[in-house]
Amino acid sequence: MNASKSIIYLLIFLTSLAWLPAIADVKLGVFPRRPPAVTVKAFKPLVAHLEKVLGEKVQLIVPKNFKAFWKGVANKEFDIVHYNQYHYIKSHKDFGYNVMVTNEEFGSPKIAGALSVRKDSGINSVADLKGKTILFGGGKKAMGSYIAPTAILKKAGLEAGKDYKVSFAKNPPSAVIGVYNHAADASGSGNVILKTKGVKKKIDVDKMKILAESDEFTHLAWAVNADFPADKMTKIQKAMTSLKGTAEGDAILKSARVTNFHTAVDADFSKVREITKFAIGEEY
């Protein structure tokens, strides 16, 4: 075979490769719990660790708002997704996502919804919220800051619209800060909200108090698409749950603003389903 023919065959071969499907990145979608730039910085070390474990590129996707995020979940655009408990049970039923890991924050694998008020408000029981305005953090898909606090109110016999006015802040910290600044009478958020650095920097948390807490439920979820390979999921579980106790691992956890990750299964979300059904009448 002469040189010119070799070049022609090589060009044909290279052209044929161009038609082969590219190997896709593993796509990790994270819900906009915090501003996108803050989220990217927080999870960059974890993404690098997962890339090392999997031996392939992991693309971190942080949608600008909850509407865009949920569209990505519904369209199954993410291989791995990090979101709240309500997001998980809904996406498990509707789209087939399967939980693999949950957060531990402030040393606890559990969290609860809470109602917070100013200490000088004169509000000392949930019953005292009748006729008041409650500022919930996020929207109606917020498990810890809307659904669980709504369960607290419903258990006390208070109905939204009839017994109290519902208002929404951008996120849980904004809700608590709003109440501190007299924008509403009470806030709906997770029960650890007064411990968070973002809140403590902006208000005097000693002037606030937790009025009531919901039942505890498992923390924020990490799940995989129904089509995600089981062996990869197992690798990720092991990689995330074995971080604590090593210098590199502890640095990754600190950056992600968690104290650990725990292996999880769908049954761990039974309390979430119970609270959701009671509070808003949805069964998952």
Buried (B, 14 or more C-beta within 10 A) or exposed (E): EEEEEEEEEEEEEEEEEEEEEEEEBBBBBBBBBBEBEBBBEBBBBBBEBBBEBBEEEBBBBBBEEBEEBBEBBEEBBBBBBBBBBBBBBBBBEEBEBBBBBBBBBBEBBBBBBBBBBBEEBEBEEBEBBBEBBBBBBBBEBBBBBBBBBBBBBBBBEBEBEEBBBBBBBEBBBBBBBBBBEEBBBBBBBBBBBBEBEBBBEBBEBEEBBBBBBBBBBBBBBBBBBEEBEEEBBEBBBEBBBEBBEEEEBBEBBEBBBBBBBBBBEBEBBEBBBEBBEBBBEEEB
